[in-house]
């Protein structure tokens, strides 16, 4: 749940999957202008912190456990009060998320619009 929170059920799933060698897609859906800062840079900071916290939990449970750096992060359409999937901002966020995953040498998943 954005921003910056791993709920108990999510933690249990991440740790349980790690214990059984099951890969997990650690995913954030921060929304620029909604649940995260309105700027794309600020949203990426929130997104990255959320993903890294899930990855950390996975790795503290089982070192080397399989994990995917995931994203459903998008911008919020402030006029319609809805997720702006398929927007240029969403594409920019997805590209940046893929670059972050590459930086951490992790497989990535980004949701399309």
ChimeraX attribute file (.defattr): number of C-alpha atoms within 10 A of each C-alpha:
attribute: neighborCount
match mode: 1-to-1
recipient: residues
	/A:1	13
	/A:2	16
	/A:3	18
	/A:4	17
	/A:5	12
	/A:6	16
	/A:7	9
	/A:8	9
	/A:9	9
	/A:10	14
	/A:11	14
	/A:12	13
	/A:13	13
	/A:14	23
	/A:15	22
	/A:16	16
	/A:17	19
	/A:18	23
	/A:19	14
	/A:20	10
	/A:21	14
	/A:22	13
	/A:23	14
	/A:24	21
	/A:25	18
	/A:26	21
	/A:27	24
	/A:28	24
	/A:29	22
	/A:30	27
	/A:31	27
	/A:32	28
	/A:33	19
	/A:34	19
	/A:35	17
	/A:36	24
	/A:37	18
	/A:38	15
	/A:39	12
	/A:40	20
	/A:41	13
	/A:42	14
	/A:43	25
	/A:44	23
	/A:45	12
	/A:46	23
	/A:47	27
	/A:48	21
	/A:49	16
	/A:50	23
	/A:51	20
	/A:52	15
	/A:53	15
	/A:54	24
	/A:55	22
	/A:56	13
	/A:57	17
	/A:58	26
	/A:59	17
	/A:60	13
	/A:61	16
	/A:62	17
	/A:63	12
	/A:64	11
	/A:65	19
	/A:66	18
	/A:67	22
	/A:68	17
	/A:69	26
	/A:70	25
	/A:71	24
	/A:72	20
	/A:73	29
	/A:74	32
	/A:75	30
	/A:76	23
	/A:77	16
	/A:78	13
	/A:79	6
	/A:80	8
	/A:81	10
	/A:82	12
	/A:83	21
	/A:84	19
	/A:85	18
	/A:86	13
	/A:87	16
	/A:88	12
	/A:89	17
	/A:90	24
	/A:91	19
	/A:92	13
	/A:93	24
	/A:94	23
	/A:95	12
	/A:96	15
	/A:97	23
	/A:98	18
	/A:99	14
	/A:100	16
	/A:101	17
	/A:102	13
	/A:103	9
	/A:104	10
	/A:105	10
	/A:106	16
	/A:107	14
	/A:108	20
	/A:109	18
	/A:110	18
	/A:111	16
	/A:112	14
	/A:113	12
